[in-house]
Amino acid sequence: MVIRPIERGPSETLATELAAMGARARQAAGELAVASTLAKNAALIAAAAAIRASAAEILAANDRDRLEAGAGLSAALLDRLTLDAARIEAMARALEAVAALPDPIGRSIARWTQPNGLDFNRVRVPLGVIAVIYESRPNVTADAGSLCLKSGNAAILRGGSESFHSSHAIVAALHRGLAVAGLPEAAIQLVPTRDRAAVGILLGMDDAIDIVVPRGGRSLIERVSAESRIPVLKHLDGICHVYVDRAADPAKARAIVLNSKLRRTGVCGAMETLLIDRDVAADQLPGIVEDLWGGGCALRGDAAARAIDPRIEAASEADWSTEYLDAILSIRVVDGIDQAIEHIGHYGSHHTDAIVTEDAAAADRFLARVDSAIVLVNASTQFADGGEFGMGAEIGISTGKLHARGPVGVEQLTSYKYHVRGTGQVRP
Amino acid sequence: MVIRPIERGPSETLATELAAMGARARQAAGELAVASTLAKNAALIAAAAAIRASAAEILAANDRDRLEAGAGLSAALLDRLTLDAARIEAMARALEAVAALPDPIGRSIARWTQPNGLDFNRVRVPLGVIAVIYESRPNVTADAGSLCLKSGNAAILRGGSESFHSSHAIVAALHRGLAVAGLPEAAIQLVPTRDRAAVGILLGMDDAIDIVVPRGGRSLIERVSAESRIPVLKHLDGICHVYVDRAADPAKARAIVLNSKLRRTGVCGAMETLLIDRDVAADQLPGIVEDLWGGGCALRGDAAARAIDPRIEAASEADWSTEYLDAILSIRVVDGIDQAIEHIGHYGSHHTDAIVTEDAAAADRFLARVDSAIVLVNASTQFADGGEFGMGAEIGISTGKLHARGPVGVEQLTSYKYHVRGTGQVRP
């Protein structure tokens, strides 16, 4: 398969090309909105088969991407870019998992009858056209495309330039799935150029695109948020806390703190700051710290924490609002639950925070007063993930409060409309 | 009561003042989020009493507004601005009606348990701080303030400059209600200046304000949408259609068309275009037209409509996408339901559209394929109103698909968060 980037004409040419892509997406969205669950699932299952059948082409495209990227890539970027047989199989299985999810479209969210006999039914419908702008992980192409399709939305995908050929090969397989099910190819379109100007043009196409989902690092998300004329579903910082309450079970506290910090340090749900009640700090902090040292974690603490273990470095003010995404933890000893809640309100990012306590009243207070998308009692912050919520795949986690908060799965990619049925009613 | 506009300093002074207002709102929002239903309702009921008790002050403030506005106001604007005893009583009753609504906050939207024992509860929470920017109707001050309060949000209100004194007098009454219930005065704040620069500053305060709701004409909404760095819940055009299907009951069609157009012509749910199936146009259009002539409606139609009644003027292409908000109707004869759906998709504004039919399959097809917030079968488009939906008061109707679609009541002014309860679970 030969992938040919479109000719680099003047930016007007690119704008025309993208406008045509937007019009095709809008047309496809109309067809997808009324597509049957059966057709959408058939497309996803056929796409999974096509991904497996074209593994050789996808791997060759991925080789070409890595060759073109050359030696300039960091090890982390190269790892995210690289596909192998296992990752291709995982992509195919993810498509099948999305096929197995319940179809949110057409479901009644609420239904009631007014005294005048009018029957109101609030029904889930797709959003329309979703643009997903992401970095160099080629599997996002399949994940984002499949979630949009299942939720009845047309997708315009703009992948990272490093994964250009891989993404094209994956989209070709998705198109074979759409063709099997008789759904329009324009249901999933990939921007056919590496030209960075394309992103700016897409973000201005507010007639053609209903929502933009950026997936990637902070600089990408900030650029998209600043430039977009279209609503953005975004993920900002994950400055997550675990608060060990005075009524914490010590064994649970140790296990939850260790897992929240070190299971994976680079995920948004990783704990960045540990708060511990002064009443139990002297008893419980040593064991917690021992686990963390054992796991290779660097520790920075306030004076009270350092008084308990002088090997803890001094934390600076900046530490409390830093998302390390690394094996580093800041530790503060607090005067009870209200100071913990206040600290989280001041320094946190409204993402995911946990309390460890056996005191039901303390748990309720923390749940009610911590203004975060996900608030946990006696569980690891690393559960901040759509899959762990039982939502199947996720397109990301929203740190905003509008439209969707927390994990964004197929249900969060929908809107609703009202079906109102009467028998000739007019309004007095 | 003497109302003193703040001194007009340089715009930095205004920005500082508004930033302080934003900080007070954020602080109040934290208190409102955990306020009891009892306290919020007590504040609303006490505010209704205060509105009644201060009727004389409110009327005096309103007199002053009308005096300052002078002769420059149109009759329509003057009518919207003017308060009288009946309108003050209606405002008090609206506050009591909001008190009687169910409290959306803290309610569980969904709850489930995962195989690892984690209990997930998706719970409604307030959005935070809502800015409402409106024109010269002083009663919006009470409506918007009460809906924000009931939904646990702090409100920053920016009323039209013509209603400056009236709005202040109304907010003073709302503050007396808040004081009775022990809730913070900053729960409802009015921008204390007529300086138009205030709107631009507010729209940039994305740290302090979570959502902006403009209420007013198209130019206000367009300005707010263009300038805002904060998500906007907006109402654009209401180009609403009634389609009279070949299987329409003629009596229902006449009643629904007449009511949809002429009950009130200036509301967003008023019909602007009538579509009628060619098979029944010759039979049914004459009666429909007779009713409309009788009501003083101007008619503009396509050639087929004019062939049936030559008194109908010729419609131009622009008529199909015009929101008249007046006693004018465009009429098109279509070749069946699919052409009607296509017309609505092309010229409509995704607001409210109705079909008149006794054919259940046609009704289902119209409901599924017309992509509008409200789609009705055998009922007037004038039911497009939160009150008629049984939602109590509404802050407006959203024509967007994100977050809220259709009438925006207290439930639509909320977000959600996840309460996750475990017993020590860590993620494998």
Interface residues (C-beta under 8 A of the other chain):
Chain A: G30 A33 V34 W112 Q114 L118 F120 V125 L127 G128 D210 I211 P231 D249 A251 K252 A255 I256 L258 N259 S260 R263 G345 A363 L367 A368 R369 D371 S372 A373 I374 V375 L376 V377 N378 A379 S380 Q382 F383 E388 F389 G390 G400 K401 L402 H403 R405 G406 S415 Y416 K417 Y418 H419 V420 R421 G422 T423 G424 Q425 V426 R427
Chain B: G30 A33 V34 W112 Q114 L118 F120 V125 L127 G128 D210 I211 P231 D249 A251 K252 A255 I256 L258 N259 S260 R263 G345 A363 L367 A368 R369 D371 S372 A373 I374 V375 L376 V377 N378 A379 S380 Q382 F383 E388 F389 G390 G400 K401 L402 H403 R405 G406 S415 Y416 K417 Y418 H419 V420 R421 G422 T423 G424 Q425 V426 R427
